[in-house]
């Protein structure tokens, strides 16, 4: 797999100074945590789930969560589990028409620890397509049984399985319990560090505790209760000193009824120089809030995002691509001869690069560049969005 690998080679060559790197489900955890991108959630009750996975993979989705928790009713859990087993078997047999090497990173969101070991046993040989489990309402108390079950399932499966805990409990939201809850979560995820791929934020649950819901014009950072939790989670669990974890951005709840939000405005050539016109078209399609939130996610130390609609994935990936200016600054900061520190002027002559304080940023930027690529000079996120929209309507061609 690779980000933007669904685009024709000639288009990628025109967009990227350095193309996104390839990765597989067996790549190192740090690589996969960066590569998650827009993780698309899908109810496990969908009877055409294998076909859905194949369809979204061809459109550039590289990670999916098949949900047995909040997205389905209590009465549907047993049927959803049976459906998952069938759909994994279909993917593993190739019946869905997707080569195994192109199957996205697949995770199952469970409700209780026993589902982890039970599903791994029921999946049989198809478990090779499973990357791990999403653990809901994660705290120290409930997290340990989940991670113990994951360890047991990993042994039974004979392969690595990751956990992605969801931080969404009231104890994390309520001020009087937040510090203790965060400290407990930190103890657990540190103990199981090799199995924890990323931490996900359940912002919808945070809002529900106070009867709140943000509008399409507002980001999660405009809701002060939510913003304060995000800040504290990153403060404790997302540090860049080697003790932190990847923390992913919250879900964006709004979408249009049609799946392709960039059609027909973006059908034209991606190199027409009409970036401002295309940007306006995106804003007219209720995308402004999503785009602002993605940018604020990264500014606040988050990487990747939970997506509940396919049209949200491409903007997440487009805004994750590293600009040539960012790449230039990062590589300059990390030059061996600068290991002693100091201050240097950016090659773009518009900013100061202070070597020691900016080092962690530079390292993260180069890791993101490895997974999402470096755009050519003059290529912006609108060009990347346009290319993705065109690819949805046209044959992939040579890749």
C-alpha positions in Angstrom: 0.0 0.0 0.0 0.9 3.6 -0.4 -1.0 6.9 0.0 -2.2 8.2 -3.3 -1.3 4.9 -4.9 -4.7 4.8 -6.5 -3.6 7.7 -8.7 -2.0 7.0 -12.1 1.7 7.1 -12.0 1.9 10.1 -14.4 -0.4 12.1 -12.1 1.7 11.2 -9.0 4.8 12.3 -10.8 3.3 15.7 -11.4 2.1 16.1 -7.8 5.1 14.9 -5.8 8.7 15.9 -5.5 9.1 12.8 -3.4 6.3 10.2 -3.6 4.7 8.5 -0.6 6.5 5.4 0.5 5.1 1.9 0.5 4.1 0.0 3.6 2.4 -3.2 4.5 0.4 -4.5 7.5 3.8 -6.0 8.7 5.6 -2.6 8.8 6.9 -1.3 12.1 4.3 0.2 14.4 5.6 3.7 14.2 5.3 3.6 10.5 1.8 2.3 10.6 0.7 4.8 13.3 1.8 7.6 10.9 0.3 6.0 7.8 -3.2 5.5 9.3 -4.4 8.8 7.7 -8.2 9.1 7.5 -9.5 5.9 9.2 -12.9 5.1 7.8 -15.4 3.6 10.2 -18.1 1.2 8.9 -20.9 -0.7 10.7 -20.1 -4.4 10.8 -23.8 -5.2 9.9 -23.3 -4.2 6.2 -23.9 -7.3 4.1 -21.7 -6.0 1.3 -18.8 -5.2 3.7 -16.1 -7.0 1.7 -17.2 -5.1 -1.5 -17.2 -1.9 0.5 -13.6 -2.5 1.7 -12.5 -3.2 -1.9 -14.3 -0.1 -3.2 -12.7 2.2 -0.7 -9.3 0.7 -1.1 -9.4 1.6 -4.8 -10.2 5.2 -3.8 -7.2 5.6 -1.5 -8.5 4.4 1.9 -5.7 2.6 3.8 -7.2 2.0 7.2 -10.7 1.0 8.2 -12.6 0.1 11.4 -15.4 -2.4 11.2 -17.6 -1.4 14.1 -19.5 -3.7 16.5 -20.1 -1.0 19.1 -22.0 2.3 19.0 -22.8 2.2 15.2 -25.0 -0.8 15.6 -27.9 -1.7 18.0 -27.5 -4.2 20.9 -29.8 -6.6 19.2 -27.6 -6.8 16.1 -24.3 -7.7 17.7 -24.5 -11.5 17.1 -25.5 -11.1 13.5 -22.8 -8.5 13.0 -20.2 -10.9 14.3 -21.3 -13.6 12.0 -21.3 -11.2 9.1 -17.7 -10.1 9.9 -16.5 -13.7 9.8 -18.2 -14.1 6.3 -16.8 -10.9 5.0 -13.2 -11.6 6.1 -13.5 -15.0 4.4 -14.6 -13.3 1.2 -11.7 -10.9 1.3 -9.2 -13.6 2.1 -10.5 -15.8 -0.8 -10.2 -12.9 -3.3 -14.0 -13.0 -4.0 -14.2 -9.3 -3.5 -11.8 -8.7 -6.3 -9.1 -7.1 -4.2 -5.6 -8.5 -4.1 -4.5 -9.3 -0.6 -1.6 -6.9 -0.8 -4.1 -4.0 -1.4 -6.4 -4.8 1.6 -6.4 -1.8 3.9 -5.3 -2.1 7.5 -8.5 -3.6 9.1 -9.5 -3.2 12.7 -12.6 -4.4 14.6 -14.2 -2.2 17.2 -15.4 -4.5 19.9 -17.7 -4.0 23.0 -16.1 -6.3 25.5 -12.8 -8.2 25.9 -14.3 -11.7 25.2 -15.1 -10.6 21.7 -11.4 -10.3 20.9 -10.5 -13.9 21.5 -13.8 -15.2 20.2 -13.5 -13.4 16.9 -9.9 -14.3 16.3 -10.8 -18.0 16.7 -13.8 -17.7 14.4 -11.9 -15.9 11.7 -9.6 -18.8 11.1 -7.1 -18.4 8.4 -8.7 -15.0 7.4 -7.2 -13.5 10.6 -4.1 -12.7 8.5 -6.1 -9.7 7.2 -6.8 -8.4 10.6 -4.5 -5.6 12.0 -6.0 -5.3 15.4 -8.9 -4.0 17.6 -10.3 -0.7 18.6 -11.0 -0.6 22.4 -14.0 1.6 23.4 -14.3 3.8 26.5 -10.7 3.0 27.5 -9.6 3.6 31.1 -7.0 1.9 33.3 -9.7 -0.4 34.9 -11.4 -1.6 31.7 -8.3 -1.3 29.5 -6.3 -4.0 31.2 -8.8 -6.8 30.5 -9.0 -5.7 26.8 -5.2 -5.7 26.4 -4.9 -9.1 28.2 -7.4 -10.5 25.8 -5.5 -9.0 22.9 -2.3 -10.6 24.1 -4.1 -14.0 24.3 -5.6 -13.6 20.8 -2.2 -12.6 19.4 -0.7 -15.8 20.7 -3.6 -17.9 19.3 -3.4 -16.1 15.9 0.3 -16.4 15.6 0.6 -12.9 14.4 0.9 -9.3 15.6 -2.3 -7.6 16.5 -2.5 -3.9 17.5 -4.8 -2.0 19.9 -6.3 1.4 19.3 -7.9 2.6 22.6 -10.6 5.2 22.3 -10.4 7.9 24.9 -14.0 8.9 25.6 -15.0 8.1 29.2 -16.7 10.7 31.5 -13.7 10.4 33.9 -11.6 11.9 31.2 -14.0 14.8 30.5 -14.8 15.7 34.1 -12.2 18.1 35.5 -12.0 16.6 39.0 -11.1 13.1 37.6 -9.1 14.0 34.5 -5.6 13.9 35.9 -6.1 10.6 37.7 -7.8 9.1 34.6 -5.0 10.2 32.3 -2.4 8.9 34.7 -4.1 5.5 34.8 -4.4 5.4 31.0 -0.7 6.3 30.7 0.3 3.5 33.0 -1.6 0.9 30.9 -0.5 2.0 27.5 3.1 2.3 28.6 3.0 -1.3 29.9 1.6 -2.5 26.6 3.5 0.0 24.4 4.4 -2.4 21.7 0.7 -3.3 21.1 -0.8 0.2 21.2 -0.7 1.6 17.7 -2.5 4.9 18.3 -4.9 6.5 20.7 -8.2 7.7 19.3 -10.4 10.6 20.7 -14.1 10.0 21.2 -15.2 13.7 21.0 -18.9 12.8 20.3 -19.1 11.1 23.7 -17.4 14.1 25.3 -20.0 16.4 23.8 -22.9 14.2 24.7 -22.0 14.3 28.4 -23.0 18.0 28.4 -25.7 17.9 25.7 -23.5 19.6 23.1 -23.1 19.3 19.4 -20.9 21.4 17.2 -22.3 22.9 14.0 -20.7 22.5 10.6 -19.1 25.9 11.0 -17.4 25.0 14.3 -14.4 22.8 14.9 -13.8 20.7 18.0 -11.4 23.4 19.1 -14.2 25.9 19.2 -15.9 23.9 21.9 -13.9 24.8 25.0 -14.8 21.7 27.0 -13.6 19.5 24.2 -10.5 21.6 23.4 -9.3 21.4 27.0 -9.5 17.6 27.0 -7.6 17.3 23.7 -4.9 19.6 25.1 -4.6 17.5 28.3 -4.5 14.2 26.4 -1.7 15.4 24.1 0.1 16.9 27.2 0.2 13.6 29.0 0.0 11.0 26.2 1.4 12.7 23.1 4.8 14.0 24.1 7.6 14.0 21.6 10.3 12.9 24.1 9.9 9.2 23.3 7.3 8.5 26.0 4.3 9.6 23.9 1.9 7.9 21.5 0.3 8.9 18.2 -3.1 10.6 19.0 -5.6 10.8 16.1 -8.0 13.6 15.4 -11.7 13.5 16.3 -14.5 12.6 14.0 -16.2 15.1 11.7 -19.9 14.4 11.7 -21.2 16.3 8.7 -21.4 15.2 5.0 -23.4 15.7 1.9 -25.8 13.0 0.6 -23.7 12.5 -2.5 -20.4 10.7 -1.9 -18.1 12.8 -4.0 -18.1 16.2 -2.6 -15.7 17.6 -5.2 -17.8 16.9 -8.2 -18.3 18.5 -10.7 -16.2 21.5 -9.7 -12.9 19.5 -9.7 -13.3 17.7 -13.0 -11.0 20.1 -14.8 -7.2 19.7 -15.1 -5.4 19.8 -11.8 -2.8 22.1 -13.2 -5.0 25.1 -14.3 -3.8 27.6 -11.7 -7.3 28.2 -10.5 -6.6 27.2 -6.9 -8.6 30.0 -5.3 -11.7 29.2 -7.4 -11.4 25.5 -6.4 -10.9 26.5 -2.8 -14.1 28.5 -2.9 -15.9 25.5 -4.4 -14.8 23.4 -1.5 -16.0 25.9 1.0 -19.4 26.1 -0.8 -19.7 22.4 -0.2 -19.5 22.6 3.6 -15.9 21.6 3.6 -14.5 24.7 5.3 -15.1 23.4 8.8 -13.5 20.0 8.1 -10.5 21.6 6.5 -9.9 24.0 9.4 -10.3 21.2 11.9 -7.7 19.0 10.1 -5.3 21.8 10.1 -6.0 22.5 13.8 -5.5 18.8 14.6 -2.0 18.9 13.3 -1.2 22.2 15.0 -2.3 20.6 18.3 -0.2 17.5 17.9 -2.7 15.1 16.4 -2.1 12.9 13.3 -4.7 11.2 11.2 -8.5 11.4 11.8 -11.5 9.3 12.5 -13.8 9.4 9.4 -17.5 8.3 9.2 -17.9 9.1 5.5 -15.7 8.2 2.5 -15.6 11.8 1.3 -13.7 12.9 4.5 -10.7 10.6 3.8 -9.2 12.5 0.8 -9.0 15.9 2.6 -7.2 14.3 5.6 -4.7 12.7 3.2 -4.3 15.9 1.1 -3.6 18.0 4.2 -1.1 15.4 5.5 1.2 15.8 2.5 4.4 17.7 3.4 5.1 20.9 1.5 8.5 21.4 -0.1 9.0 24.3 2.3 8.3 22.1 5.3 10.6 19.4 4.0 13.4 21.9 3.3 13.2 23.3 6.8 13.1 19.8 8.4 16.1 18.4 6.5 18.1 21.6 7.2 17.4 21.3 10.9 18.4 17.7 11.0 21.7 18.0 9.2 24.5 16.3 11.1 26.6 19.4 11.3 23.7 21.2 13.2 23.7 18.6 16.0 25.2 21.2 18.4 22.2 23.5 18.0 22.1 27.1 16.9 19.8 29.2 14.7 19.7 29.2 10.9 17.6 31.2 8.5 15.2 29.1 6.4 16.2 28.6 2.8 12.8 30.3 2.0 14.1 33.3 4.0 10.8 33.7 5.8 11.4 32.2 9.2 13.9 31.2 11.8 14.8 27.5 12.3 16.1 27.0 15.8 17.8 23.6 15.7 17.2 22.2 19.2 13.7 23.4 19.8 12.5 22.5 16.3 14.2 19.1 16.2 11.2 17.0 17.3 9.0 18.8 14.8 11.5 18.1 12.0 11.7 14.4 12.9 7.9 14.1 12.8 7.7 16.0 9.6 10.1 13.7 7.8 8.2 10.6 9.1 5.0 12.2 7.7 6.9 12.9 4.4 7.9 9.3 4.2 4.3 8.1 4.4 2.4 11.0 2.6 5.0 12.3 0.3 6.4 15.8 -0.4 4.5 18.0 -2.8 6.2 19.7 -5.7 6.7 23.4 -5.5 3.4 25.2 -6.3 1.3 22.0 -5.6 -1.2 22.6 -2.8 -3.9 20.5 -1.2 -6.5 21.7 -3.7 -4.4 20.1 -6.5 -4.3 16.8 -4.5 -8.0 17.0 -3.8 -8.7 17.5 -7.5 -6.5 14.6 -8.5 -8.3 12.3 -6.1 -11.7 13.4 -7.3 -10.7 12.7 -10.9 -9.3 9.3 -10.0 -12.7 8.3 -8.5 -14.3 8.8 -11.9 -11.6 7.4 -14.2 -9.7 4.1 -14.5 -6.6 4.0 -12.4 -4.3 3.2 -15.3 -0.7 2.3 -14.7 0.2 2.7 -11.0 
